């Protein structure tokens, strides 16, 4: 049963499913109707709720889902997701879960390909769908072009698996200063995938574009695209951010207000000392809820009645304090930490990090509530 937003009485994360669908349709509008769409819902749906997000996206036509690890895919299956699910970082210890729950592994090295083939044969599988990832410059996971002959040899010797897709990952698709590098990655992927398909005797789907790739390099959409951060409302570029809506709003309340006189300190290690009379508000969330100790001492803010209240002192495990000297407010008033008034990318930038880290850090102890 969904929690529906009402007056805020604790720290909550409100998730707007209408905004999610609008983001999906915007991203869809940037690709051809025939191009398939893979929704990335790893890391609890980028800090929201993977199961509810996937259920909604399945109803509006998402073709595929992607998770990082097998246990995330199991949770989707338990939530009624019937669409194909790619496990981006398949690990041998989870091969049994992958096959039992009809998940599809990304196989990225000769070691893991050999191990999965042996496992699939032992399970009596035929043409089990697998995905082959090629490294084209990110240098994280993936086969190199020189591995193609050995991959083909292994595939020719078994009927247990069949390649569903070939894919790669762009390293800097959001940075147009790296356009030459990105175009080289795309070209490298074209070459290796064409060589692979020709030798294989059939043509697996190909996909390479992430959210920024969809927006900046639509000519490389191939058969399918993958989007994560864009679905949740962030496009890594101000002009694209205007077209996307953050789906999550982190809200809380004022627990207590303090009056500080000159020379009085606040919080652990007396990190904040008032130079003049100040008024502060204590809020019931802290680094255990995802507000890192990178914030505080003037780094970051929250919004109270439409005004910025800077975070002061050190962030505590369960509390933060903000300066409300110039903001008329009282205990119990609502506070927006993240959302339309305080975008995650802007807040993250004050701590020299990125929206991905901030939104995926929102703790599971924060109550999720759903709109629309």
C-alpha positions as CSV (number, residue, x, y, z in Angstrom):
1,X,0.0,0.0,0.0
2,X,1.4,3.4,-1.0
3,X,2.0,6.2,1.5
4,X,0.3,9.3,0.2
5,X,1.7,12.7,1.1
6,X,0.0,14.8,3.6
7,X,1.2,17.5,6.1
8,X,4.8,16.7,7.0
9,X,5.3,15.6,10.6
10,X,8.7,13.9,10.2
11,X,11.4,13.5,7.6
12,X,10.0,12.1,4.4
13,X,10.9,11.6,0.8
14,X,8.0,12.5,-1.5
15,X,8.2,10.8,-4.9
16,X,6.1,12.2,-7.7
17,X,5.2,9.5,-10.2
18,X,3.7,12.0,-12.6
19,X,7.1,13.7,-12.9
20,X,8.7,10.3,-13.4
21,X,6.4,9.6,-16.4
22,X,6.9,13.0,-17.8
23,X,10.7,12.6,-17.7
24,X,10.3,9.2,-19.4
25,X,8.2,10.6,-22.2
26,X,10.7,13.5,-22.7
27,X,13.6,11.1,-23.0
28,X,11.6,8.9,-25.3
29,X,10.9,11.9,-27.5
30,X,14.7,12.3,-28.1
31,X,15.0,8.8,-29.8
32,X,13.3,7.0,-32.6
33,X,10.0,5.2,-31.9
34,X,11.7,1.9,-32.9
35,X,14.5,2.3,-30.4
36,X,14.0,0.4,-27.2
37,X,14.3,2.0,-23.8
38,X,16.1,0.5,-20.8
39,X,15.3,2.1,-17.5
40,X,18.0,2.0,-14.9
41,X,16.6,1.5,-11.4
42,X,19.7,0.4,-9.5
43,X,20.5,1.8,-6.0
44,X,16.9,1.8,-4.8
45,X,15.9,3.7,-7.9
46,X,18.6,6.3,-7.5
47,X,17.5,6.8,-3.9
48,X,13.8,6.7,-4.5
49,X,12.0,3.4,-4.5
50,X,13.0,0.9,-7.3
51,X,10.0,-1.3,-7.1
52,X,7.4,1.5,-7.3
53,X,9.4,3.3,-10.0
54,X,9.8,0.1,-12.1
55,X,6.1,-0.7,-11.7
56,X,5.1,2.7,-13.0
57,X,7.6,2.6,-15.9
58,X,6.5,-0.9,-16.9
59,X,2.9,0.4,-17.2
60,X,4.0,3.2,-19.6
61,X,6.1,1.1,-21.8
62,X,9.7,0.7,-20.6
63,X,11.2,-2.2,-22.6
64,X,14.0,-3.3,-20.2
65,X,15.2,-2.6,-16.7
66,X,18.7,-2.5,-15.4
67,X,20.1,-3.1,-11.9
68,X,23.6,-3.2,-10.5
69,X,23.3,-6.5,-8.6
70,X,21.3,-9.7,-8.7
71,X,19.5,-9.0,-5.4
72,X,18.1,-5.8,-6.8
73,X,16.7,-7.8,-9.7
74,X,15.1,-10.3,-7.3
75,X,13.3,-7.5,-5.5
76,X,11.9,-6.3,-8.9
77,X,10.7,-9.8,-9.7
78,X,9.1,-10.0,-6.3
79,X,7.3,-6.7,-7.0
80,X,5.8,-8.1,-10.2
81,X,8.2,-6.8,-12.8
82,X,7.9,-9.1,-15.8
83,X,10.0,-7.2,-18.3
84,X,13.6,-8.3,-19.0
85,X,16.1,-7.2,-16.3
86,X,19.8,-6.8,-17.0
87,X,22.2,-7.3,-14.1
88,X,25.0,-4.8,-14.9
89,X,27.5,-6.3,-12.4
90,X,26.9,-10.0,-12.3
91,X,28.9,-11.9,-9.8
92,X,29.5,-15.7,-9.8
93,X,28.1,-16.0,-6.2
94,X,24.7,-14.9,-7.5
95,X,24.4,-17.0,-10.7
96,X,21.9,-19.2,-9.1
97,X,19.6,-16.2,-8.3
98,X,20.1,-14.9,-11.8
99,X,18.9,-18.1,-13.5
100,X,16.2,-18.9,-10.9
101,X,14.6,-15.5,-11.3
102,X,15.1,-15.1,-15.1
103,X,17.6,-12.2,-14.8
104,X,20.1,-11.5,-17.5
105,X,23.7,-11.1,-16.7
106,X,26.3,-8.7,-18.1
107,X,29.4,-10.8,-18.8
108,X,32.4,-8.6,-19.0
109,X,35.5,-10.8,-18.8
110,X,36.7,-14.2,-20.0
111,X,36.7,-15.5,-16.5
112,X,33.1,-14.6,-15.8
113,X,31.9,-15.7,-19.3
114,X,33.5,-19.2,-18.8
115,X,32.0,-19.5,-15.3
116,X,28.5,-18.5,-16.4
117,X,28.6,-20.9,-19.4
118,X,29.6,-23.8,-17.0
119,X,26.8,-22.8,-14.6
120,X,24.2,-22.5,-17.3
121,X,25.2,-25.9,-18.7
122,X,24.9,-27.4,-15.2
123,X,21.4,-26.0,-14.9
124,X,20.5,-27.5,-18.3
125,X,19.9,-24.1,-19.9
126,X,19.6,-23.5,-23.7
127,X,20.0,-20.1,-25.3
128,X,20.0,-18.4,-21.9
129,X,20.1,-14.6,-22.6
130,X,23.4,-12.9,-21.8
131,X,24.8,-9.5,-22.4
132,X,28.4,-8.8,-23.5
133,X,30.0,-5.5,-22.5
134,X,33.0,-4.0,-24.3
135,X,35.4,-1.5,-22.8
136,X,35.8,1.4,-25.2
137,X,37.6,3.8,-22.9
138,X,35.9,3.9,-19.5
139,X,38.3,1.2,-18.3
140,X,36.0,-0.1,-15.6
141,X,34.2,-3.3,-16.7
142,X,34.2,-4.9,-20.2
143,X,36.0,-7.0,-22.7
144,X,38.6,-5.5,-25.0
145,X,38.4,-5.8,-28.8
146,X,41.2,-8.3,-28.7
147,X,39.0,-10.7,-26.7
148,X,36.5,-11.2,-29.6
149,X,38.1,-14.4,-31.0
150,X,38.1,-16.1,-27.6
151,X,34.6,-15.0,-26.9
152,X,33.3,-16.4,-30.2
153,X,35.2,-19.6,-29.6
154,X,33.5,-20.1,-26.2
155,X,30.1,-19.3,-27.6
156,X,30.5,-21.6,-30.5
157,X,31.3,-24.5,-28.1
158,X,28.0,-24.2,-26.1
159,X,24.3,-24.0,-26.7
160,X,23.6,-22.9,-23.1
161,X,23.7,-19.2,-23.8
162,X,22.8,-16.7,-26.5
163,X,23.9,-13.1,-26.7
164,X,20.9,-10.8,-26.3
165,X,22.8,-7.5,-26.5
166,X,26.3,-6.0,-27.0
167,X,26.9,-2.8,-25.2
168,X,29.4,-0.3,-23.9
169,X,29.4,2.8,-21.6
170,X,30.4,6.4,-22.5
171,X,32.9,8.0,-20.1
172,X,32.1,11.7,-20.6
173,X,28.9,12.1,-22.6
174,X,27.9,15.1,-20.5
175,X,31.1,17.0,-21.2
176,X,31.2,18.5,-24.7
177,X,34.8,19.4,-24.2
178,X,35.4,15.6,-24.5
179,X,33.4,15.3,-27.7
180,X,36.4,13.9,-29.7
181,X,36.9,11.2,-27.0
182,X,33.2,10.3,-27.0
183,X,33.0,10.0,-30.8
184,X,36.1,7.8,-30.7
185,X,34.3,5.5,-28.1
186,X,31.3,5.3,-30.4
187,X,33.4,4.4,-33.4
188,X,35.3,1.8,-31.4
189,X,32.0,0.2,-30.3
190,X,30.7,0.2,-33.9
191,X,33.8,-1.6,-35.1
192,X,33.9,-4.3,-32.4
193,X,30.1,-4.9,-32.4
194,X,30.0,-5.2,-36.2
195,X,32.9,-7.6,-36.1
196,X,31.2,-9.6,-33.4
197,X,27.8,-9.8,-35.1
198,X,29.3,-10.8,-38.4
199,X,31.2,-13.7,-36.9
200,X,28.3,-14.7,-34.6
201,X,25.9,-15.3,-37.4
202,X,23.1,-13.2,-35.9
203,X,22.7,-9.6,-34.7
204,X,22.3,-8.9,-31.0
205,X,20.8,-5.6,-30.1
206,X,23.3,-2.8,-29.4
207,X,23.2,-0.1,-26.8
208,X,25.7,2.5,-25.6
209,X,23.9,5.8,-24.7
210,X,23.2,6.8,-21.1
211,X,21.1,9.9,-20.2
212,X,23.6,12.5,-21.4
213,X,24.3,10.3,-24.5
214,X,20.6,10.4,-25.4
215,X,20.6,14.1,-25.1
216,X,23.9,14.9,-26.8
217,X,24.6,11.9,-29.2
218,X,21.2,10.6,-30.5
219,X,22.9,9.5,-33.7
220,X,24.5,6.7,-31.6
221,X,21.2,5.3,-30.2
222,X,21.6,1.9,-32.0
223,X,18.8,-0.5,-31.0
224,X,18.3,0.6,-27.4
225,X,19.3,3.4,-24.9
226,X,19.8,3.3,-21.2
227,X,18.6,6.1,-18.8
228,X,19.1,6.4,-15.1
229,X,19.6,9.9,-13.8
230,X,17.4,11.5,-16.4
231,X,14.3,9.6,-15.3
232,X,14.8,11.0,-11.8
233,X,14.9,14.6,-13.1
234,X,18.5,15.5,-13.8
235,X,20.2,16.0,-17.2
236,X,23.7,17.1,-16.3
237,X,23.2,20.3,-18.2
238,X,21.1,23.4,-17.4
239,X,19.4,23.4,-20.8
240,X,18.3,19.8,-20.3
241,X,17.5,20.3,-16.6
242,X,14.8,22.7,-17.7
243,X,13.0,19.9,-19.5
244,X,13.2,17.4,-16.6
245,X,11.5,17.4,-13.2
246,X,13.1,16.1,-10.0
247,X,10.8,13.3,-8.9
248,X,11.9,13.4,-5.2
249,X,11.4,16.0,-2.6
250,X,13.2,15.5,0.8
251,X,11.2,17.3,3.5
252,X,11.4,17.6,7.2
253,X,10.2,19.9,10.1
254,X,11.8,22.2,12.6
255,X,12.1,20.3,15.9
256,X,13.4,23.2,18.0
257,X,14.6,26.8,17.8
258,X,17.6,28.1,19.8
259,X,18.7,31.7,20.5
260,X,22.5,32.0,20.6
261,X,24.3,35.0,22.1
262,X,27.7,36.3,21.0
263,X,30.4,33.7,21.8
264,X,28.0,30.8,22.3
265,X,28.7,27.7,20.3
266,X,26.5,25.1,18.5
267,X,27.0,21.4,17.9
268,X,29.9,19.0,18.2
269,X,33.4,20.4,18.6
270,X,31.9,23.9,18.8
271,X,32.3,24.1,15.1
272,X,30.0,27.1,15.0
273,X,30.5,30.1,17.3
274,X,28.1,33.0,17.1
275,X,29.8,36.3,16.5
276,X,26.5,38.1,17.2
277,X,23.0,37.2,18.3
278,X,21.8,34.4,16.0
279,X,18.7,32.1,15.8
280,X,19.1,28.5,14.8
281,X,16.7,25.6,14.0
282,X,17.4,22.0,14.7
283,X,16.0,19.5,12.1
284,X,15.5,15.7,12.5
285,X,17.8,14.4,9.9
286,X,21.6,13.9,9.6
287,X,24.3,11.9,8.1
288,X,22.5,8.7,8.9
289,X,19.8,9.9,6.6
290,X,22.1,10.9,3.7
291,X,23.1,14.5,4.6
292,X,26.9,14.0,4.6
293,X,29.3,15.7,6.9
294,X,30.6,17.4,3.8
295,X,27.8,19.8,4.5
296,X,27.6,22.1,7.5
297,X,29.7,25.1,8.6
298,X,28.2,27.2,5.8
299,X,28.2,24.5,3.1
300,X,24.7,23.7,1.9
301,X,21.3,25.0,2.9
302,X,17.7,24.1,3.3
303,X,14.6,26.0,2.2
304,X,12.2,27.4,4.9
305,X,9.2,29.5,3.7
306,X,11.0,30.0,0.3
307,X,14.2,31.3,1.9
308,X,17.7,29.7,2.2
309,X,18.7,28.7,5.6
310,X,22.5,27.8,5.7
311,X,23.6,24.6,7.5
312,X,25.7,25.6,10.4
313,X,27.9,23.6,12.7
314,X,28.8,19.9,12.1
315,X,26.2,17.6,10.7
316,X,25.2,15.1,13.4
317,X,24.1,11.5,12.9
318,X,20.4,12.4,13.3
319,X,20.2,16.2,13.2
320,X,21.4,19.2,11.4
321,X,21.2,22.8,12.5
322,X,20.4,25.8,10.2
323,X,20.6,29.5,10.6
324,X,17.1,31.1,10.6
325,X,18.0,34.5,12.1
326,X,16.3,36.3,9.2
327,X,13.5,33.8,8.5
328,X,10.3,34.1,10.4
329,X,9.5,30.5,11.5
330,X,8.4,28.3,14.4
331,X,8.8,24.8,15.7
332,X,6.9,22.3,13.5
333,X,7.2,24.4,10.3
334,X,7.9,22.4,7.1
335,X,11.4,22.5,5.6
336,X,12.5,21.4,2.1
337,X,15.9,19.9,1.9
338,X,15.8,18.7,-1.7
339,X,13.2,19.3,-4.4
340,X,12.0,21.9,-6.8
341,X,13.1,24.7,-4.5
342,X,16.5,23.2,-3.7
343,X,17.8,21.0,-6.6
344,X,20.1,18.1,-5.7
345,X,22.7,19.2,-8.3
346,X,22.9,22.7,-6.9
347,X,23.2,21.5,-3.3
348,X,25.7,18.8,-4.2
349,X,27.9,21.4,-6.0
350,X,28.4,23.3,-2.8
351,X,30.1,20.2,-1.4
352,X,32.0,19.5,-4.6
353,X,30.1,16.4,-5.4
354,X,27.3,15.4,-7.8
355,X,23.5,14.9,-7.7
356,X,24.0,11.1,-8.1
357,X,25.8,10.8,-4.8
358,X,23.4,13.0,-2.9
359,X,20.1,11.4,-4.0
360,X,21.4,7.8,-3.8
361,X,22.6,8.5,-0.2
362,X,19.1,9.1,1.1
363,X,18.7,6.5,3.9
364,X,16.2,3.7,3.8
365,X,15.0,4.9,7.2
366,X,13.5,8.0,5.6
367,X,9.8,7.3,5.0
368,X,8.9,7.2,1.3
369,X,5.5,8.8,0.2
370,X,4.1,8.8,-3.3
371,X,2.2,11.4,-5.3
372,X,0.1,10.8,-8.5
